[in-house]
């Protein structure tokens, strides 16, 4: 499920996306009774922005297919208020720290520090995905 509404910019080493915390928006199913988005959604918003960055780079390389990416882990993930307030437009920024073949590390923030963290990612091959899903089914 796509939780982002707008792609603001993508560059060689960063991406910026936006979404509004609204009962009429894509985040509506996940809002608490007060209309706020729980803080644990910050990881998914950051990861989807990394996905935008990755997809843009695949497109630049002439690849039209979308590849599945996986979160290996998050470090120092912090949402200062525990929630993302109702009515607020969230600006999610990811910056590439390191990339090695199919592994990547990104420094991430939402609204200039309201939520921050570092996400480590991996892009498995089709064969690795098949093996992983077969192991999960047994």
DAGIBEL-V407100 format. One record per pair of residues at least 12 apart in sequence whose C-alpha atoms are under 8 Angstrom apart, sorted by the first residue. I is the first residue (numbers start at 0). J is the second residue. D is the distance in whole Angstrom. If there is no record, write none. Layout:
i = <I;I>
j = <J;J>
d = <D;D>
//
This chain:
i = <1;1;2;2;2;2;2;3;3;3;3;3;3;3;4;4;4;4;4;5;5;6;9;9;10;11;12;12;13;13;13;13;13;14;14;14;14;14;14;14;15;15;15;15;15;16;16;16;16;17;17;17;17;18;18;18;19;19;19;19;20;20;20;20;20;20;20;20;20;20;21;21;21;21;22;33;34;34;35;35;35;35;36;36;36;36;37;37;37;38;38;38;38;38;39;39;41;41;41;42;42;44;45;45;45;45;45;45;46;46;48;48;48;49;49;50;54;66;67;67;68;68;68;68;69;69;69;69;70;70;70;70;71;71;71;71;72;72;72;73;73;73;73;74;74;74;75;75;75;76;76;76;76;77;77;77;78;78;78;79;79;80;89;89;90;90;90;91;91;91;91;92;92;92;93;93;93;93;94;94;101;101;101;102;102;102;102;103;103;103;104;104;104;104;105;105;105;106>
j = <25;47;18;25;26;44;47;16;17;18;25;44;47;48;16;17;18;19;25;17;18;51;52;55;52;56;94;95;52;92;93;94;95;48;49;51;52;92;93;94;48;90;91;92;93;48;90;91;92;88;89;90;91;88;89;90;86;87;88;89;34;35;36;83;84;85;86;87;88;89;34;85;86;87;34;85;84;85;82;83;84;85;82;83;84;85;81;82;83;78;80;81;82;83;78;81;78;109;114;73;76;91;91;92;93;107;108;118;70;118;91;92;93;93;105;68;66;122;122;123;120;121;122;123;120;121;122;123;118;119;120;121;118;119;120;121;118;119;120;116;117;118;119;116;117;118;115;116;117;114;115;116;117;114;115;116;113;114;115;113;114;113;109;110;109;110;111;107;108;109;110;107;108;109;105;106;107;108;106;107;121;122;123;119;120;121;122;119;120;121;117;118;119;120;117;118;119;118>
d = <8;8;7;6;6;7;8;7;6;5;7;7;7;8;7;6;5;8;7;5;7;8;6;7;8;8;6;5;7;7;5;4;6;7;7;7;6;6;5;7;7;7;6;5;7;6;6;5;7;7;5;5;6;6;5;7;7;6;4;6;8;7;7;7;7;5;5;5;6;7;7;6;6;8;7;7;7;5;6;6;5;5;6;5;6;7;7;5;6;6;8;5;4;6;8;8;7;8;7;8;8;7;6;8;7;6;8;8;7;7;7;7;7;6;8;7;8;7;6;7;7;6;5;7;6;5;6;8;7;6;5;6;8;5;5;6;6;5;7;7;6;5;6;6;5;7;7;5;6;7;6;4;7;5;5;6;6;4;7;6;6;7;6;6;5;5;8;7;6;5;7;6;5;6;6;6;4;7;5;6;6;5;7;7;6;5;7;6;5;6;7;6;4;6;5;5;7;7>
//
